[in-house]
């Protein structure tokens, strides 16, 4: 371990008494799949109770309105849970942002619902790593920092949203508002690898639904009078897929449409995900979408309505972000925790925060693995490790305000 100040040692010593494992077990026992509004409400109430012990103003805020396209092409409202927002010392000289999510990918009827010890020190269960373990780490670090004499220099906002696993559509505006004026942000997604490696740069991500409207006709008597929406959707899928390039992935995910074999189909919905590595590639992807839609509409004499967009902008490793990674890396070295970072193909709220010009390290959560599967696990000793890493990082950011 490196050299720690007496203030740092005293602050970190408190982490050993934090009830992180019990918190994870309690929170993970409640199903909080992104669509389970009752479960999300229960977890939000439990988190509000836990985070209310920090000084500041805590609220549970309604999400912004969100819509989605059904297979029929109709646009319907989508309900999401409330989002936790805590604001502490907004006038302090150093302002930081801490974010996490309370939702998981496991719906209320998913078979993976219970916690179980996989082996000594390894806990399996839905959301234990992604990211109820991360929420416990965040809270423990903040409770420790609040006891430090450096706390007076530090102000921060905490956002724990209910819809991160589905792209944060109802909380993106809250994240952007909370990011304003912040020196740095820490997000508590699990480490990129079980050894604690952090995710550095990330691509962006855009989800699109294309509603194609053609004209029905009898497939035998007068097919020439029809305008085949499924064929047009297939053409659009191929054109978009051909837009793939180094740094830009395109996944044609689903095609809904069609009906009886003797009817020219007049309706289809095509769903596509695109992941650009840079803003330049995102602009090129949007232009490719616009061009393909125009060309297919003209070639097949159909109407095409696009729904969606690039909800996660690309997250490059900027010089400011690299300095924050180095600060975290030095804190890890001083704690005897070797910290590395590498690019990731996944996306998260760190993308949205970085797009606001705020440097962010978005994998400050626990060590674990196999997230989004029935084998998800948490390495329990990493709770204290990562809480210490966060607390020391926060203390050293606070010192910049001296």
Buried (B, 14 or more C-beta within 10 A) or exposed (E): EEEBEEBBEBBBEBBEEBBBBEBBBBBBBBBBBBBBBEBBBBBBBBBBEBBEEBEBEBEBBEBEEBEBBEBEBEBEEBEBBBBBBBBBBEEBBBBBBBBBBBBBBBBEEBEBBEBEEEEEEBBBBBBBBBBBBBBBBBBBBBBBBBEBEBBEBBBBBBBBBBBBBBBBBBBBEBBBEBBEEBBBBBBBBBBBBBEBBBBBBBBBBBBBBBBBBBBBBEBEEEEEEBBBBBBBBBBBBEBBEEBBBEBBBBBBEEBBBBEEEEBBBBBBBBBBBBBBBBBEBBEBBBEBBEEBBEEBBEEBEBBBBBBBEBBBBBBBBEEBBEEBBEBBBBBBEBBEBEBBBEBBEBBBBBBBBBBBEBBBBBBBBBBBBEBEEEEBBBBBEBBBBBBBBBBBBBBBBBBEBE
